[in-house]
Amino acid sequence: MSCSGAHATIAATVSGPAPGANNIWAIGRLISINPGASRIVGLVYEMRAVKPAWDEAGPNTIAIEVELLGEVVDRPDGTGGFQSGISTYPPIGSLAHRIRSRDLAAVHDLGARNGVAIGTLTQDAAVPATVCIEQLLSRHFAVLGTTGVGKSSAVALLLRKAVAAKPNLRVLILDPHNEYAHAFPENSVRIDAQTLDLPFWIFRFDEFVDIVFRGRPPVEDEAEILREVIAVARSRYRGRAAHDMARDLGSSVLKRPLDIGARRPVEMGEAGGLAVPYRIADLFTAIDELIGLHELRYPRATLRSLRVRLETLHADPRYGFLFAHANSIETIAPVIGQIFRVPHHGRPITVFQLAGLPSEVVNAVASSLARLAFDLAMSSRGGYEILLLCEEAHRYVPQNQALGFVPTREAIARIAKEGRKYGAYLGIVTQRPGELDPTILSQCSTVFAMRLANEADQQIIRAAIADASTSTIAFLPSIGNREAIAFGEAVATTMRMRFLDQRPEDLPAMAGHEPGAPRRPEPGLEELVARMRGL
């Protein structure tokens, strides 16, 4: 009845609602308009009765508003091919009807790209919803949705399909809720606070400062002292044999002669490359030497404060993963092998459980892992592809630049912007896209938008959809659990889909909350306090 550049109005006569699948005039349905040479595909997004009164006995005229998505053109071999955009707009009076199943499959056909079925179309359960795994990973992806809509189960399904399609893929999941280990019992390893060995010397200076000062702004003098004594500790760990011990005996940190031609200790492990180990005991010794100087550069109270801070950190059992085996690990190789599964021995997925770690160190740990993931992918020269999956990603890369940990933001942003060249990929999962850094989200070329009730979150998705199907966003507040609107590089066109059903044992679940698991007995008070202290 009318047509504009992107919308058309269709008139139809109905006597009452048609049951089930026979109801072609329903919100969210795809319909077909036949102008002649091609079949134009439209999405129903609004319906209304023409007359204010509804005739229960006779036919009623209704107006259906549709958004024009593209057209299906028959090929010489008899198959139909879908193309975005409209080459010939339908004239007034063109017939509209239910889209054919063959045309519906053509709309969502990936063509020459290899597709993997991850669900079915909401429009027609007989048509699979397929994605291109290669482009899903290499262009990064995001899964967005409010709590309880099935984000974690959808992510588990995507990861299972990705690992099956790419044998050289390694997956590192930053799991803040300790739920993904249950979904991959056979092809993953779980790393928690008890099994983790992440030596303190593997962290960059800004990351280690964040750990030492427990996430608070560092005291300026103490940070400078820490930088100096770390450099000295590194030089003593590797260069002790090269020094003249008789010359060094009794000399201070600051007055020791320089070795001409020797590499400056501050450059080791700080300006790129692998971290150089050092001993925590050497840190204490260097601070003691500074305290014993006659010509003080720093107040003794500041030096003692830093020493007490380090001693408290070292003695805290919650930070045992930093110090317990730090000096029995001579190189970074065991850490890389454990976390990034080199070799994977049939378990390419690492579930890094963050819930058991002290909250003050989570940002620094996430920063170091993201940095190592990028460096490993780049160093492998295509031999390994690494996917870093960030659950609750708004914690690490918040929209407010003043919040969050800057090194974590930089490390994740580096993967988002440059990782594709080297095989480092990023997966973003969040229930608050409005609180996520828009720069990071814009790098995710494939988005699975599940139910979102917040208007600000919907606006972000609306701005992210590049094609003409913006009316699809109107369904976001009301779509069902395990349903999603998928759009971007990895799909043929924007589609409303439902993820495949999965077995209960393949679904993520928090420890102690697995489906059918017996209820655990309540721990005693002393046991509970011991767990909280990390004992």
Long-range contacts (C-beta under 8 A, 24 or more apart in sequence): 1-63, 1-92, 2-92, 3-89, 3-90, 3-92, 6-67, 6-68, 6-468, 7-65, 7-66, 7-67, 7-68, 8-33, 8-42, 8-65, 8-66, 8-68, 8-90, 9-63, 9-64, 9-65, 9-66, 10-42, 10-63, 10-64, 10-66, 10-96, 11-50, 11-61, 11-62, 11-63, 11-64, 12-61, 12-62, 12-64, 12-96, 13-59, 13-60, 13-61, 13-62, 14-59, 14-60, 14-62, 15-58, 15-59, 15-60, 16-56, 24-97, 24-98, 25-62, 25-64, 27-475, 28-122, 28-123, 28-475, 28-496, 29-98, 29-123, 30-69, 30-99, 30-104, 30-107, 30-123, 31-64, 31-66, 31-96, 31-97, 31-98, 31-99, 32-72, 32-96, 32-97, 32-98, 32-99, 32-100, 32-103, 33-66, 33-90, 33-94, 33-95, 33-96, 34-90, 34-94, 34-95, 34-96, 34-97, 35-88, 35-89, 35-90, 35-91, 35-94, 36-88, 37-73, 37-88, 38-71, 38-72, 38-73, 38-74, 38-87, 38-88, 39-71, 39-72, 39-80, 39-99, 39-100, 39-103, 40-68, 40-70, 40-71, 40-86, 40-89, 40-90, 41-68, 41-69, 41-70, 41-71, 41-72, 41-82, 41-99, 41-103, 41-107, 42-66, 42-67, 42-68, 42-69, 42-96, 43-67, 43-69, 43-469, 43-471, 43-472, 45-471, 45-472, 45-474, 64-96, 66-96, 67-468, 67-469, 67-470, 67-471, 68-468, 69-107, 69-467, 69-468, 69-469, 69-493, 69-494, 70-107, 70-493, 72-103, 72-106, 72-107, 79-106, 80-106, 81-106, 81-109, 82-106, 82-107, 82-108, 82-109, 82-492, 82-493, 84-467, 84-468, 84-493, 99-123, 101-126, 101-127, 107-492, 107-493, 108-491, 108-492, 108-493, 108-495, 109-492, 110-491, 110-492, 111-492, 114-165, 116-161, 116-165, 117-500, 118-157, 118-158, 118-161, 118-497, 118-499, 118-500, 119-497, 119-498, 119-499, 119-500, 120-497, 120-498, 120-500, 121-495, 121-496, 121-497, 121-498, 122-483, 122-496, 122-497, 122-498, 123-496, 125-498, 129-486, 129-491, 129-495, 129-497, 129-498, 130-491, 130-492, 131-446, 131-486, 131-490, 131-491, 132-489, 132-490, 132-491, 133-161, 133-162, 133-165, 133-166, 133-490, 134-165, 134-166, 135-445, 135-446, 135-489, 135-490, 136-162, 136-446, 136-489, 136-490, 137-162, 137-166, 137-169, 137-385, 137-387, 137-425, 138-420, 138-425, 139-420, 139-444, 139-445, 139-446, 139-488, 139-489, 139-490, 140-416, 140-419, 140-420, 140-425, 140-426, 140-427, 140-428, 140-443, 140-444, 140-445, 140-446, 141-427, 141-428, 141-444, 141-445, 141-446, 141-447, 141-448, 141-488, 141-490, 142-427, 142-428, 142-429, 142-430, 142-433, 142-441, 142-444, 142-446, 142-447, 142-448, 143-427, 143-428, 143-429, 143-447, 143-448, 143-450, 143-484, 144-429, 144-430, 144-431, 144-433, 144-447, 144-448, 144-449, 144-450, 144-452, 144-457, 144-461, 145-431, 145-448, 145-449, 145-450, 145-451, 145-452, 145-484, 146-431, 146-450, 146-451, 146-452, 146-453, 146-454, 147-431, 148-481, 149-450, 149-451, 149-481, 149-482, 150-450, 150-481, 150-482, 150-499, 151-429, 151-431, 151-450, 152-179, 152-180, 152-183, 152-391, 152-429, 152-507, 152-508, 153-183, 153-482, 153-499, 153-502, 153-507, 153-508, 154-448, 154-450, 154-482, 154-484, 154-499, 155-180, 155-389, 155-391, 155-427, 155-429, 155-508, 156-180, 156-183, 156-184, 156-502, 156-506, 156-507, 156-508, 157-499, 157-500, 157-502, 158-427, 159-184, 159-349, 159-387, 159-389, 160-184, 160-506, 162-387, 163-187, 163-348, 163-349, 166-385, 168-383, 168-384, 168-385, 169-348, 169-385, 169-386, 169-387, 170-340, 170-341, 170-342, 170-344, 170-348, 170-349, 170-350, 170-384, 170-385, 170-386, 170-387, 171-348, 171-349, 171-350, 171-386, 171-387, 171-389, 172-339, 172-340, 172-350, 172-352, 172-369, 172-373, 172-386, 172-387, 172-388, 172-389, 173-349, 173-350, 173-351, 173-352, 173-389, 173-391, 174-352, 174-354, 174-366, 174-369, 174-388, 174-389, 174-390, 174-391, 174-396, 175-351, 175-352, 175-353, 175-354, 175-355, 175-391, 176-354, 176-355, 176-362, 176-391, 176-392, 176-395, 177-355, 177-391, 177-392, 177-510, 178-353, 178-354, 178-355, 178-356, 178-510, 178-511, 179-508, 179-509, 179-510, 180-351, 180-391, 180-508, 181-351, 181-353, 181-511, 182-505, 182-507, 182-508, 182-509, 182-510, 182-511, 182-514, 183-506, 183-507, 183-508, 183-509, 184-349, 184-351, 185-505, 186-346, 186-347, 187-346, 187-347, 187-348, 187-349, 188-347, 188-348, 188-349, 188-350, 188-351, 189-338, 189-341, 189-347, 189-349, 189-350, 189-351, 190-351, 190-353, 191-338, 191-339, 191-350, 191-351, 191-352, 191-353, 192-353, 192-356, 193-318, 193-320, 193-321, 193-353, 193-356, 193-357, 193-534, 194-356, 196-321, 196-357, 197-321, 197-324, 197-325, 197-326, 197-329, 197-334, 197-335, 197-338, 198-321, 198-322, 198-335, 198-365, 198-368, 199-277, 199-322, 199-325, 199-326, 199-327, 199-329, 199-335, 200-280, 200-322, 200-323, 200-326, 201-234, 201-269, 201-275, 201-276, 201-277, 201-278, 201-326, 202-275, 202-332, 202-335, 202-368, 203-275, 203-364, 203-368, 204-269, 204-270, 204-275, 204-367, 204-368, 204-371, 204-407, 205-230, 205-270, 206-406, 206-407, 207-364, 207-367, 207-368, 207-407, 208-364, 210-360, 210-361, 210-363, 210-364, 210-405, 210-407, 211-313, 211-319, 211-322, 211-360, 211-361, 211-364, 212-309, 212-310, 212-313, 213-309, 214-360, 215-359, 215-360, 215-361, 215-363, 215-405, 219-302, 219-305, 221-298, 221-299, 221-302, 222-302, 222-305, 222-306, 222-309, 224-298, 225-287, 225-290, 225-298, 225-302, 225-303, 225-306, 226-306, 227-266, 228-253, 228-286, 229-253, 229-282, 229-283, 229-286, 229-287, 229-290, 230-278, 230-283, 231-264, 231-265, 231-266, 231-268, 232-265, 232-282, 232-286, 233-278, 233-279, 233-282, 233-283, 233-286, 234-265, 234-268, 234-269, 234-276, 234-277, 234-278, 235-265, 235-268, 236-278, 236-279, 236-282, 237-276, 237-277, 237-278, 237-279, 237-282, 238-268, 238-276, 239-265, 252-289, 252-290, 252-292, 252-293, 253-286, 253-289, 253-290, 254-290, 254-293, 254-297, 274-331, 274-332, 275-332, 277-326, 277-327, 277-329, 277-330, 277-331, 279-327, 280-310, 280-314, 280-323, 280-326, 280-327, 283-310, 284-310, 284-311, 316-534, 317-533, 317-534, 317-535, 318-357, 318-358, 318-533, 318-534, 319-358, 319-361, 320-534, 321-357, 322-361, 335-372, 336-372, 336-376, 339-369, 339-372, 340-372, 340-373, 340-376, 340-384, 340-386, 342-376, 342-384, 358-534, 362-395, 363-396, 363-404, 363-405, 363-407, 363-408, 364-405, 364-407, 364-408, 366-390, 366-396, 366-405, 366-408, 366-411, 366-412, 367-405, 367-407, 367-408, 367-410, 367-411, 368-411, 370-408, 370-411, 370-412, 370-414, 370-415, 371-407, 371-411, 371-414, 373-415, 373-424, 374-411, 374-414, 374-415, 374-418, 374-419, 374-422, 374-424, 377-419, 377-422, 377-423, 377-424, 378-422, 378-424, 380-423, 382-422, 382-423, 384-423, 385-423, 385-424, 385-425, 386-423, 386-424, 386-425, 387-425, 387-426, 387-427, 388-412, 388-415, 388-424, 388-425, 388-426, 388-427, 389-427, 389-429, 390-426, 390-427, 390-428, 390-429, 391-429, 392-429, 392-430, 392-431, 393-428, 393-429, 393-430, 393-436, 393-440, 394-430, 394-432, 394-433, 394-435, 394-436, 397-436, 397-437, 397-440, 398-435, 398-436, 398-437, 399-434, 399-435, 399-436, 399-437, 399-438, 400-435, 409-437, 412-440, 413-437, 413-439, 413-440, 416-440, 416-443, 416-444, 417-443, 432-457, 433-457, 433-460, 433-461, 434-460, 444-488, 445-488, 445-489, 445-490, 446-486, 446-487, 446-488, 446-489, 446-490, 446-491, 447-486, 447-487, 447-488, 448-484, 448-485, 448-486, 449-473, 449-476, 449-484, 449-485, 449-486, 449-487, 450-479, 450-483, 450-484, 450-485, 451-476, 451-477, 451-478, 451-479, 451-480, 451-481, 451-483, 452-476, 452-477, 453-477, 461-485, 465-494, 467-493, 467-494, 469-493, 469-494, 472-496
